[in-house]
Amino acid sequence: MEYLILELDEAYIAPRPLKWLDKLDVRFLQDKKHYEIPQRMIFQIEKHMQMVWTDIIMHPCFMVSQEARNTIRMYDPSVRFLRVIFSDKETRQSKAYYMPFLTEINALTPNSELNTNKSIIYHAEVDGSKMKNRAIAKIGNITKHNGVLIRSDLAESLLSGDLIGIGLKETNTVMPKSMERSKL
């Protein structure tokens, strides 16, 4: 099965929360301390004329709309989500987003190309055997808090749902020789 990196399409400016550092420590998402995150959070968003209510948000952490959450749940019902509200005082609009608590998997092979502090992935080679056929997972061994790998069938479903702002980056998915032989 092929995997892709899920990211925000560069053509969109997603909502960005104000003063999120006061309410959300993204390390809790990484360190499996999600029980320390408040159960209800409301964020005011930055004013930006070209902001669009996208279906995915990558800053300050990975979040999805209700429609994207429902699609992810079809492929992996075990993923838990925390609801967050984004509010725009000026336009009096608000929208719920959901932070998924994803399993972190060190699936990138040494052939992957990253910058020196491992925050930008130039080329990703994914060890498919480490993904264990998961539909979605957080990329391990990188410094970004929002690196997400998704299986190609989940990506197709997200795209066919006419969701806004979905960006995908190709990877090279490989299966080690030992895994290939075991399938024969």
N, C-alpha and C positions, 0 to 999 in steps of 0.2 A: 504494500500500500504506500502511496506517495504522501509526503507531508509538505506543508507550506507554512511560511511565517505570516501570521495575521498582523496587519498594521493598519493605521489610518491612512486612507487615500490622501495624497498630498494636495489634491484639489479642494479639500474641505478644511474649514476651521471649526473644530469641535468646541463645545462648551468647555471652559476652563474654570475650575472652582477658585474662589478667592479664599485666602486664609486657611487653606486646607491643612497646613502644617500644625495649626492649633488643634485640629480635630482628628487627623488621621496620620498614623505612623505606618508607612508602607512596609517597614520591617516586620510588623505583626503579620502581614500577609505572607512574607517569606519564611519567617521563623515559626510558622504554625501556631502563632499566639492570637489567632483570630478571635478567641474568646475575650480578649482585652479591648477589642474594637467596640465602641458604643453601638447598640442595636438600632438606633435611629440617628441619622445624620442628615442635616439640611445644609447645603452650600449655596451661597450667592455666587453667581458667575460673573466673570469679567465682561465688560461691555466691549463688543466688537461688532461693527456693522455687517461683516460678512460671516458671522457665526451661524452655523447650521446645526440643528439638533440631530447629530449623527447617531447611528446605531451602535457604534463602538467609540470608546474613548481610551486613549493610551496614557494620558497624564492626569493626575499624578500616579495612577495605576490603571490596570486594565479593567474596564467596565463595559457593560453591554446594555442595550435597551431590552425591554420586555420581550419583544419579538425575537431578538437574537438569543436571549436566555431560553425561550421556549424551544428554539431550534437546537441549541446546545443540549438541552435536556433530552431531546429525542435520541440523540446519539450517545449521551452519557448521563443517565439519570442520577448517578452518584454525586455529581458536582453540586456543591452547596453554594448558595448565593446570599449576599447581604445587600439589602435595599438601601439606596441613597437617593435623596431628592436634590435636584439642581433647580434653582429658582432664579428668575430674572425679574428683579423688582420693577425695572423700567417698563417692560412690556407685559408684566404680570402673567408671565408664562412659567410653567414648571414642568419637569419631566422626571420620571423615576428611572434610575439606572441601577444595575446590579453588579456587584463585585463578585466574581467567581473565586472560590478557593480551589486553586488548581494544584495538582501534584507536580512537583518540580522534578524534572528528569534531565540528567546530563547526557543528552542524546547527540550532541554535536561531536563529530569525529575530529581528530587532530588535523585533518585536511581542510577544515573550515578556516576561513580567513576573517579575523576580527582586528579592530584597532588595538593599540597597546593596552588600554585600560578595559578592554572587553565590553565596551558599551555600544559599539556599532558592529553589525555583522555584514561584511562585504559579500561573502559567499558562505553558504551553509551546506555542509554535508551531514546528513542525519543518519544515525545508525538505527534503522527501522526495528531491529530486534529489541532495542532498549525501550522503544515506545510501547511494546507489547500490545499493539493494535488499539491503543487509546485514541479516542477521537480528538482530544484536546489536552494540552499540558503546558506548563510553564517551562521555558528553556532554562536549564541549570548551567552553572559555571559562567554566567555573564553578569555584568554589574547593573544592567537595566532591570528595573522592577516590573517591566511589562513585556518581556519577550515571550511570545506565545506561538506554539506549534499547533497546527490543526491538520487533521487528515483530509485528503482531497474530497471525499464524499461529503463531509461536513462543510467544506468550503463551497462546494457546488450548491448545497442547500441554502447556505447564507446568501449566495449570489442570486439564486433563483427566487428568493423571497423579497427581492427589490429593496434590500436594506441599504441605507445611505452611509457612505464613507468607508465601505469595506475595501481594504487594500491587501493584496497578497504578494508575497515575495517568494519566488521559486527557490527550491532547495534541490539538492541531489540526494535522494534517499537510497542508501545502500543496505544490503543484507550481508553480514559476514558469511564467509564460506561455510562455516559449521552450521549456520541456520539454513542455508540453501540446501545442503545435503539432507538435513533432517526433514525437509518438506518432500523430498523425492520418495 
